[in-house]
Amino acid sequence: MKKTKLIAKFLMFFLLFSGIGYAQKTIQGTIKDQNGNPLIGVTVIEQGTNNGKVSDFDGNFSIEVLDDNAILGITYIGFVGQNIAVGSNSTINVSLAESLERLLKPKKHHLLILCLVKLLV
């Protein structure tokens, strides 16, 4: 009987204090383009971890980070990515600018397709 009580006390102690070393912080925000339109499917990753989320239909995201020292990497195809230090913020709203370099720089396979289309027409 004493052994059972001892085990129960140990389990209660463990459950009460097991989360102390793993305090997390929730960061919420919205990601929009330069014109204020929400961006769907933007990747939000806590750098140095496998922790990541994707923005929803309205450009909203919510991610739990380890601490105030976390840095969020915000990336989206065709836009300039950003790295944002969390600090004491619990809300981070982001505006991404279009990346003209990626949009205007032709790829070799694009030129090949264009040549083939011209030959066929």
N, CA, C and O atoms as a DFTB+ gen file, in Angstrom:
484 C
 N C O
     1  1       0.827      -1.187       0.000
     2  2       0.000       0.000       0.000
     3  2       0.875       1.257       0.000
     4  3       0.580       2.211      -0.719
     5  1       1.948       1.268       0.798
     6  2       2.841       2.416       0.845
     7  2       3.525       2.616      -0.510
     8  3       3.756       3.743      -0.948
     9  1       3.839       1.504      -1.156
    10  2       4.496       1.586      -2.451
    11  2       3.562       2.236      -3.475
    12  3       4.019       3.023      -4.303
    13  1       2.284       1.928      -3.436
    14  2       1.304       2.503      -4.350
    15  2       1.171       4.002      -4.124
    16  3       1.097       4.768      -5.085
    17  1       1.140       4.433      -2.858
    18  2       1.050       5.853      -2.543
    19  2       2.303       6.595      -3.010
    20  3       2.223       7.714      -3.516
    21  1       3.444       5.962      -2.836
    22  2       4.698       6.565      -3.267
    23  2       4.715       6.739      -4.786
    24  3       5.144       7.777      -5.290
    25  1       4.258       5.744      -5.498
    26  2       4.196       5.826      -6.961
    27  2       3.214       6.906      -7.390
    28  3       3.493       7.665      -8.319
    29  1       2.070       6.983      -6.726
    30  2       1.064       8.003      -7.058
    31  2       1.628       9.411      -6.821
    32  3       1.416      10.306      -7.640
    33  1       2.345       9.612      -5.707
    34  2       2.954      10.913      -5.427
    35  2       3.998      11.267      -6.482
    36  3       4.069      12.410      -6.933
    37  1       4.803      10.289      -6.871
    38  2       5.818      10.520      -7.890
    39  2       5.172      10.928      -9.213
    40  3       5.626      11.863      -9.872
    41  1       4.105      10.216      -9.594
    42  2       3.414      10.547     -10.848
    43  2       2.815      11.953     -10.806
    44  3       2.895      12.690     -11.789
    45  1       2.224      12.322      -9.688
    46  2       1.651      13.669      -9.556
    47  2       2.748      14.719      -9.651
    48  3       2.577      15.732     -10.330
    49  1       3.871      14.490      -8.979
    50  2       4.995      15.415      -9.038
    51  2       5.510      15.541     -10.469
    52  3       5.772      16.643     -10.951
    53  1       5.651      14.408     -11.136
    54  2       6.144      14.395     -12.505
    55  2       5.201      15.150     -13.436
    56  3       5.651      15.937     -14.268
    57  1       3.904      14.918     -13.304
    58  2       2.930      15.586     -14.165
    59  2       2.880      17.088     -13.907
    60  3       2.708      17.865     -14.845
    61  1       3.025      17.506     -12.665
    62  2       2.979      18.926     -12.331
    63  2       4.179      19.693     -12.878
    64  3       4.039      20.827     -13.337
    65  1       5.347      19.078     -12.830
    66  2       6.567      19.805     -13.173
    67  2       7.197      19.387     -14.493
    68  3       8.264      19.894     -14.841
    69  1       6.580      18.486     -15.233
    70  2       7.183      18.039     -16.488
    71  2       7.130      19.107     -17.572
    72  3       7.966      19.085     -18.475
    73  1       6.193      20.031     -17.521
    74  2       6.072      21.061     -18.542
    75  2       6.925      22.290     -18.294
    76  3       6.961      23.177     -19.147
    77  1       7.603      22.381     -17.179
    78  2       8.366      23.579     -16.841
    79  2       9.481      23.835     -17.848
    80  3       9.678      24.982     -18.249
    81  1      10.208      22.822     -18.266
    82  2      11.315      22.990     -19.202
    83  2      10.859      23.174     -20.637
    84  3      11.682      23.469     -21.504
    85  1       9.604      23.012     -20.911
    86  2       9.113      23.065     -22.273
    87  2       8.071      24.168     -22.457
    88  3       7.075      23.975     -23.154
    89  1       8.300      25.301     -21.841
    90  2       7.362      26.414     -21.985
    91  2       7.358      26.868     -23.431
    92  3       8.413      27.117     -24.016
    93  1       6.190      26.974     -23.995
    94  2       6.063      27.412     -25.374
    95  2       5.237      28.676     -25.441
    96  3       4.501      29.014     -24.514
    97  1       5.374      29.351     -26.534
    98  2       4.696      30.615     -26.734
    99  2       3.947      30.539     -28.065
   100  3       4.504      30.093     -29.068
   101  1       2.693      30.972     -28.073
   102  2       1.900      30.949     -29.290
   103  2       2.002      32.297     -29.999
   104  3       1.770      33.349     -29.403
   105  1       2.353      32.242     -31.272
   106  2       2.436      33.429     -32.115
   107  2       1.344      33.327     -33.166
   108  3       1.208      32.301     -33.832
   109  1       0.566      34.393     -33.312
   110  2      -0.484      34.452     -34.321
   111  2      -0.243      35.651     -35.214
   112  3       0.419      36.612     -34.823
   113  1      -0.780      35.584     -36.406
   114  2      -0.631      36.726     -37.295
   115  2      -1.317      36.505     -38.623
   116  3      -1.963      35.481     -38.849
   117  1      -1.164      37.488     -39.501
   118  2      -1.743      37.453     -40.831
   119  2      -0.664      37.817     -41.833
   120  3       0.167      38.690     -41.584
   121  1      -0.688      37.139     -42.966
   122  2       0.282      37.413     -44.024
   123  2      -0.475      37.917     -45.252
   124  3      -1.399      37.270     -45.746
   125  1      -0.056      39.089     -45.729
   126  2      -0.712      39.711     -46.882
   127  2       0.325      40.135     -47.907
   128  3       1.518      40.206     -47.612
   129  1      -0.150      40.420     -49.126
   130  2       0.747      40.956     -50.139
   131  2       0.814      42.474     -50.010
   132  3       0.235      43.049     -49.088
   133  1       1.517      43.119     -50.933
   134  2       1.706      44.572     -50.878
   135  2       0.397      45.340     -50.971
   136  3       0.301      46.471     -50.493
   137  1      -0.616      44.728     -51.588
   138  2      -1.910      45.395     -51.770
   139  2      -2.900      45.093     -50.657
   140  3      -4.048      45.536     -50.710
   141  1      -2.465      44.338     -49.642
   142  2      -3.340      44.016     -48.523
   143  2      -4.190      42.780     -48.728
   144  3      -5.089      42.509     -47.932
   145  1      -3.917      42.016     -49.796
   146  2      -4.661      40.778     -50.048
   147  2      -4.039      39.634     -49.250
   148  3      -2.815      39.504     -49.220
   149  1      -4.853      38.807     -48.606
   150  2      -4.301      37.686     -47.837
   151  2      -3.621      36.674     -48.746
   152  3      -4.080      36.415     -49.858
   153  1      -2.525      36.106     -48.262
   154  2      -1.792      35.089     -49.020
   155  2      -2.055      33.719     -48.410
   156  3      -1.831      33.501     -47.220
   157  1      -2.527      32.811     -49.235
   158  2      -2.884      31.452     -48.818
   159  2      -1.691      30.527     -49.027
   160  3      -1.063      30.564     -50.085
   161  1      -1.371      29.706     -48.044
   162  2      -0.334      28.694     -48.203
   163  2       1.085      29.180     -47.990
   164  3       2.028      28.546     -48.464
   165  1       1.259      30.288     -47.292
   166  2       2.601      30.793     -46.983
   167  2       3.213      29.908     -45.895
   168  3       2.543      29.563     -44.922
   169  1       4.473      29.548     -46.062
   170  2       5.162      28.700     -45.096
   171  2       5.752      29.555     -43.980
   172  3       6.450      30.538     -44.229
   173  1       5.453      29.155     -42.736
   174  2       5.986      29.823     -41.541
   175  2       6.739      28.762     -40.752
   176  3       6.134      27.820     -40.241
   177  1       8.059      28.910     -40.651
   178  2       8.879      27.901     -39.980
   179  2       9.704      28.543     -38.877
   180  3      10.306      29.600     -39.069
   181  1       9.726      27.896     -37.721
   182  2      10.617      28.308     -36.639
   183  2      12.009      27.814     -37.016
   184  3      12.256      26.609     -37.057
   185  1      12.909      28.741     -37.290
   186  2      14.238      28.366     -37.766
   187  2      14.984      27.512     -36.766
   188  3      14.911      27.728     -35.556
   189  1      15.708      26.527     -37.299
   190  2      16.479      25.616     -36.465
   191  2      15.666      24.465     -35.910
   192  3      16.172      23.669     -35.119
   193  1      14.400      24.367     -36.321
   194  2      13.531      23.280     -35.854
   195  2      12.773      22.698     -37.040
   196  3      12.903      23.178     -38.167
   197  1      11.991      21.675     -36.784
   198  2      11.077      21.114     -37.783
   199  2       9.668      21.660     -37.590
   200  3       8.720      21.155     -38.191
   201  1       9.525      22.665     -36.775
   202  2       8.237      23.244     -36.421
   203  2       7.806      24.231     -37.498
   204  3       8.474      25.239     -37.727
   205  1       6.692      23.938     -38.158
   206  2       6.228      24.824     -39.209
   207  2       4.724      24.776     -39.384
   208  3       4.070      23.806     -39.003
   209  1       4.189      25.830     -39.964
   210  2       2.752      25.938     -40.252
   211  2       2.586      26.590     -41.615
   212  3       3.548      27.077     -42.210
   213  1       1.344      26.591     -42.101
   214  2       1.006      27.206     -43.379
   215  2      -0.171      28.137     -43.144
   216  3      -1.088      27.806     -42.392
   217  1      -0.150      29.309     -43.789
   218  2      -1.248      30.258     -43.613
   219  2      -2.532      29.721     -44.242
   220  3      -2.492      28.997     -45.237
   221  1      -3.674      30.087     -43.649
   222  2      -4.966      29.583     -44.118
   223  2      -5.543      30.464     -45.230
   224  3      -4.851      31.328     -45.770
   225  1      -6.802      30.240     -45.560
   226  2      -7.486      30.932     -46.655
   227  2      -7.486      32.452     -46.480
   228  3      -7.466      33.191     -47.464
   229  1      -7.506      32.917     -45.232
   230  2      -7.521      34.351     -44.942
   231  2      -6.124      34.910     -44.650
   232  3      -5.990      36.062     -44.236
   233  1      -5.082      34.092     -44.866
   234  2      -3.715      34.532     -44.605
   235  2      -3.300      34.427     -43.151
   236  3      -2.214      34.878     -42.784
   237  1      -4.150      33.836     -42.312
   238  2      -3.859      33.724     -40.873
   239  2      -2.979      32.512     -40.582
   240  3      -3.053      31.491     -41.265
   241  1      -2.153      32.648     -39.559
   242  2      -1.348      31.520     -39.086
   243  2      -1.255      31.570     -37.566
   244  3      -1.449      32.615     -36.946
   245  1      -0.957      30.424     -36.989
   246  2      -0.721      30.311     -35.556
   247  2       0.336      29.236     -35.364
   248  3       0.197      28.125     -35.874
   249  1       1.386      29.562     -34.635
   250  2       2.486      28.616     -34.434
   251  2       2.982      28.731     -32.997
   252  3       3.060      29.832     -32.450
   253  1       3.313      27.607     -32.392
   254  2       3.904      27.603     -31.052
   255  2       5.412      27.519     -31.204
   256  3       5.934      26.609     -31.848
   257  1       6.112      28.484     -30.601
   258  2       7.573      28.516     -30.656
   259  2       8.136      28.208     -29.282
   260  3       7.428      28.292     -28.278
   261  1       9.420      27.849     -29.240
   262  2      10.025      27.445     -27.975
   263  2      10.194      28.599     -26.999
   264  3       9.955      28.438     -25.803
   265  1      10.606      29.774     -27.502
   266  2      10.830      30.895     -26.585
   267  2      10.907      32.219     -27.351
   268  3      10.671      32.264     -28.558
   269  1      11.240      33.290     -26.633
   270  2      11.324      34.627     -27.230
   271  2      12.478      34.770     -28.212
   272  3      12.489      35.708     -29.009
   273  1      13.442      33.867     -28.173
   274  2      14.599      33.939     -29.069
   275  2      14.319      33.339     -30.444
   276  3      15.191      33.359     -31.312
   277  1      13.132      32.812     -30.651
   278  2      12.793      32.154     -31.912
   279  2      12.793      33.147     -33.067
   280  3      12.483      34.327     -32.898
   281  1      13.145      32.643     -34.233
   282  2      13.090      33.425     -35.468
   283  2      12.192      32.677     -36.436
   284  3      12.384      31.487     -36.686
   285  1      11.206      33.388     -36.982
   286  2      10.288      32.789     -37.938
   287  2      10.755      33.080     -39.354
   288  3      11.024      34.230     -39.700
   289  1      10.851      32.042     -40.169
   290  2      11.154      32.190     -41.585
   291  2       9.843      32.161     -42.354
   292  3       9.111      31.173     -42.288
   293  1       9.537      33.228     -43.082
   294  2       8.287      33.349     -43.829
   295  2       8.636      33.282     -45.311
   296  3       9.346      34.153     -45.815
   297  1       8.144      32.251     -46.026
   298  2       8.473      32.103     -47.441
   299  2       7.241      31.763     -48.265
   300  3       6.318      31.092     -47.804
   301  1       7.262      32.255     -49.518
   302  2       6.164      32.015     -50.446
   303  2       6.711      32.172     -51.859
   304  3       7.470      33.104     -52.126
   305  1       6.345      31.290     -52.751
   306  2       6.848      31.312     -54.118
   307  2       6.450      32.616     -54.798
   308  3       5.287      33.019     -54.761
   309  1       7.428      33.271     -55.420
   310  2       7.181      34.511     -56.131
   311  2       7.242      35.749     -55.258
   312  3       6.988      36.856     -55.732
   313  1       7.584      35.572     -53.963
   314  2       7.663      36.694     -53.038
   315  2       9.006      36.655     -52.311
   316  3       9.621      35.598     -52.168
   317  1       9.445      37.819     -51.860
   318  2      10.687      37.920     -51.092
   319  2      10.418      37.409     -49.681
   320  3       9.520      37.905     -49.000
   321  1      11.190      36.422     -49.244
   322  2      11.021      35.854     -47.907
   323  2      11.510      36.805     -46.825
   324  3      12.258      37.745     -47.096
   325  1      11.075      36.548     -45.598
   326  2      11.485      37.368     -44.455
   327  2      11.831      36.468     -43.281
   328  3      11.251      35.395     -43.112
   329  1      12.780      36.918     -42.473
   330  2      13.103      36.298     -41.191
   331  2      12.740      37.305     -40.114
   332  3      13.229      38.434     -40.120
   333  1      11.882      36.893     -39.189
   334  2      11.372      37.812     -38.174
   335  2      11.653      37.249     -36.783
   336  3      11.275      36.121     -36.467
   337  1      12.323      38.057     -35.958
   338  2      12.581      37.683     -34.566
   339  2      11.287      37.841     -33.773
   340  3      10.615      38.867     -33.868
   341  1      10.944      36.824     -32.993
   342  2       9.699      36.836     -32.229
   343  2       9.761      37.852     -31.097
   344  3       8.846      38.661     -30.944
   345  1      10.823      37.822     -30.303
   346  2      10.940      38.739     -29.166
   347  2       9.773      38.572     -28.209
   348  3       9.370      37.450     -27.905
   349  1       9.232      39.675     -27.738
   350  2       8.120      39.621     -26.790
   351  2       6.756      39.658     -27.482
   352  3       5.719      39.693     -26.820
   353  1       6.764      39.650     -28.829
   354  2       5.511      39.725     -29.591
   355  2       4.705      38.433     -29.508
   356  3       5.274      37.341     -29.493
   357  1       3.397      38.557     -29.454
   358  2       2.517      37.393     -29.574
   359  2       1.714      37.475     -30.869
   360  3       1.079      36.504     -31.279
   361  1       1.750      38.656     -31.516
   362  2       1.100      38.839     -32.811
   363  2       2.117      39.411     -33.786
   364  3       2.772      40.414     -33.501
   365  1       2.243      38.764     -34.940
   366  2       3.162      39.234     -35.973
   367  2       2.406      39.253     -37.294
   368  3       2.020      38.205     -37.812
   369  1       2.197      40.444     -37.835
   370  2       1.558      40.598     -39.136
   371  2       2.635      40.922     -40.166
   372  3       3.514      41.749     -39.923
   373  1       2.555      40.257     -41.323
   374  2       3.615      40.339     -42.318
   375  2       3.046      40.788     -43.657
   376  3       1.961      40.366     -44.057
   377  1       3.793      41.646     -44.342
   378  2       3.468      42.044     -45.704
   379  2       4.629      41.601     -46.592
   380  3       5.761      42.048     -46.408
   381  1       4.345      40.722     -47.556
   382  2       5.386      40.215     -48.444
   383  2       5.364      40.973     -49.768
   384  3       4.301      41.259     -50.317
   385  1       6.549      41.290     -50.266
   386  2       6.689      41.968     -51.552
   387  2       6.957      40.940     -52.640
   388  3       7.638      39.942     -52.406
   389  1       6.423      41.182     -53.821
   390  2       6.666      40.286     -54.945
   391  2       8.138      40.326     -55.319
   392  3       8.793      41.364     -55.224
   393  1       8.645      39.177     -55.745
   394  2      10.029      39.063     -56.171
   395  2      10.073      39.136     -57.689
   396  3       9.833      38.139     -58.370
   397  1      10.377      40.309     -58.219
   398  2      10.415      40.484     -59.668
   399  2      11.544      39.687     -60.310
   400  3      11.429      39.255     -61.457
   401  1      12.622      39.493     -59.577
   402  2      13.749      38.736     -60.119
   403  2      13.317      37.326     -60.500
   404  3      13.663      36.831     -61.572
   405  1      12.564      36.688     -59.622
   406  2      12.108      35.329     -59.907
   407  2      11.087      35.308     -61.043
   408  3      11.062      34.382     -61.853
   409  1      10.255      36.331     -61.089
   410  2       9.201      36.347     -62.097
   411  2       9.726      36.698     -63.482
   412  3       9.213      36.195     -64.482
   413  1      10.731      37.547     -63.555
   414  2      11.220      38.022     -64.843
   415  2      12.372      37.206     -65.411
   416  3      12.605      37.233     -66.619
   417  1      13.084      36.492     -64.578
   418  2      14.248      35.732     -65.036
   419  2      13.779      34.421     -65.679
   420  3      13.278      33.531     -64.993
   421  1      13.949      34.310     -67.015
   422  2      13.489      33.085     -67.686
   423  2      14.386      31.895     -67.352
   424  3      15.596      32.039     -67.179
   425  1      13.794      30.766     -67.267
   426  2      14.524      29.522     -67.034
   427  2      14.837      28.889     -68.390
   428  3      14.163      29.180     -69.378
   429  1      15.848      28.029     -68.444
   430  2      16.236      27.390     -69.703
   431  2      15.086      26.588     -70.297
   432  3      14.872      26.610     -71.509
   433  1      14.341      25.875     -69.444
   434  2      13.262      25.056     -69.983
   435  2      12.108      25.926     -70.495
   436  3      11.365      25.496     -71.378
   437  1      11.945      27.144     -69.955
   438  2      10.923      28.052     -70.481
   439  2      11.270      28.480     -71.893
   440  3      10.401      28.547     -72.764
   441  1      12.561      28.772     -72.119
   442  2      13.000      29.177     -73.452
   443  2      12.853      28.036     -74.447
   444  3      12.487      28.263     -75.600
   445  1      13.132      26.821     -74.016
   446  2      12.987      25.655     -74.877
   447  2      11.529      25.455     -75.268
   448  3      11.227      25.183     -76.430
   449  1      10.635      25.587     -74.310
   450  2       9.194      25.442     -74.600
   451  2       8.742      26.531     -75.564
   452  3       7.967      26.263     -76.482
   453  1       9.215      27.746     -75.364
   454  2       8.848      28.868     -76.244
   455  2       9.319      28.600     -77.680
   456  3       8.586      28.865     -78.633
   457  1      10.532      28.079     -77.829
   458  2      11.062      27.746     -79.166
   459  2      10.220      26.651     -79.820
   460  3       9.925      26.730     -81.013
   461  1       9.835      25.641     -79.059
   462  2       9.025      24.555     -79.604
   463  2       7.655      25.055     -80.047
   464  3       7.146      24.649     -81.092
   465  1       7.070      25.928     -79.257
   466  2       5.750      26.487     -79.599
   467  2       5.866      27.277     -80.892
   468  3       4.998      27.152     -81.756
   469  1       6.913      28.091     -81.056
   470  2       7.085      28.878     -82.267
   471  2       7.277      27.985     -83.489
   472  3       6.806      28.311     -84.579
   473  1       7.967      26.860     -83.308
   474  2       8.169      25.926     -84.415
   475  2       6.861      25.275     -84.841
   476  3       6.636      25.043     -86.029
   477  1       6.007      24.984     -83.883
   478  2       4.754      24.310     -84.188
   479  2       3.714      25.243     -84.787
   480  3       2.796      24.785     -85.467
   481  1       3.838      26.524     -84.550
   482  2       2.830      27.484     -85.050
   483  2       3.174      28.006     -86.384
   484  3       2.433      28.817     -86.939
